[in-house]
Amino acid sequence: MYKLLIVDDEPTEVRFIRYIINEYKLPFYVCAEGENGEEAVELATKHEPDFVIMDISMPIMDGLEAAAVIKKKYPATVIYIVTAYEYFEYAQKAIRIDVEDYLVKPLSPEQLVKVLKAGIAKVLSGRLKSAKEQKEFLHEMQNKTAVRRQLINYLLAGVSSGAKSTGYRKLFDKEKFNPKTILAASLVDDKGQTVNGGSLPEILANKINDKYGNDWFTVLEGGSIVVFSNLSVEKMNKTMGASFDLWYAENQVRISGGVSSILNYEEISNSYRSVERIRKNTLFWGKQGVFNSDSFNNSNYNMPDMVLLQKELFNSLLAKDTKSAISILQRLLDDMRKGQCSSEYVQKYFAELVTLILSDMAELLTSAEIAILKEKVEKHIKDVETALDLKNNFNMLISEFENKIVSFGTSAAEHAVIRAVEFIKLNCNQDISLEGVAEQFFLSPSYFSRIFKKHTGEGFASYLTKVRMEKAHKLLLTDKYTVQEVARMVGYNDPSYFSNVFKKHLDISPSQVSSAIHDKNLRIQDKKVRR
């Protein structure tokens, strides 16, 4: 539908135009009606109509004056001037104003419909052309952005010379890409967590680019922002603080990163590696702002004796004093922060420290448990972005270590037997063998057999049979399963063999147990019926 404004001081003319629109089902709706040129200008400003049909001879301001004002403000609006007088000077003025048509009263329905349909066709054609041009423009800009971002990835990876020698050369030449600085930054919310999803990184990347960049910028996969600039580091530093404070007020995120000069085009990848180190360190230690030199180093920090620290932590674990272990960790992190240690150094140190603790725990845990804990160390110590994450993950590992460590009197062998007993009880319906269970705990069958008998008082096979018979007896007492079903449920495929083993251990056959329980249940039901 198209918006139509009708302006005429004769009500009959307004009604006639409305009638024609309705009768011929033209795609218009009348957004407003006016009686003079002044009203026409006000209503056009308010409603921004697509079409205006307006009489010339009206009080206060005539139609031609009003048309001139509306056309100046809304050039795309289609205006029809209607008059009862076919004066040449009116027609001339209407042409100069660029009205669509000059119509003389009385209008015939056919004439009005014809000019309105022609106007609709013109407007529709203009809209389609505009939409096509806009689509082409957006497509061109999207392609340009995609090419730029692909080029940035090449440059950051150090293949700049190869990129310039390919089909990208035209873009370089056209853009005259010769940045002076490179900025790399992460977004951090009020909880200290990095923002690596959603639209916010893209929004802030655009804002940083608008303020400092040259339209060469991107958001990397992890959510970090990279922006090239033609400004010097000094000029950027002068206004960065105020800009970042403003963006924090708007989005509640802080910016942490680094900025560095680019000496020449071929050094872009080296400059990026420099600012990327700064970004990781500022993010790790929770620093806010953008830094232009890597102040994080290890030269002024005296590394504590790792072996002594390991023993101190391990003794805390043996004493089940988790608070003491966590306090040691916090003290170490605080010292490293003051010493401005790099995040890489801190993560490497903590990974080695935990590995040493695990070596002490090897005497108390099975090989399988140690292997699982080593995997967790890799995940929770080496793959962290912030010191807060490192602290939380380290605390979690320490608590898990403490839970795994048994008291001083329990040896690794005893612990293995305890786990083996649990395994047997849970899996007695399976085809279990001494060799298979020993393998579960990375022990030789002969050694496992000896320690199992020592700590349980009986051999593996005897213990397994006892567990199976106890479970079978409980199942038979439920009166829900046949003897054959119970045999399978405790790991016996041969019901006859199962019956023999059952009677040998319990001095009663499984069928006798089943019959006795069944008869008892029948008597109970019979009593209930008689009542």
Summary of the structure (lengths in Angstrom):
residues: 531
radius of gyration: 42.6
end to end distance: 83.5
largest distance: 128.1
contacts: 1598
relative contact order: 0.04
helix: 63%
strand: 11%
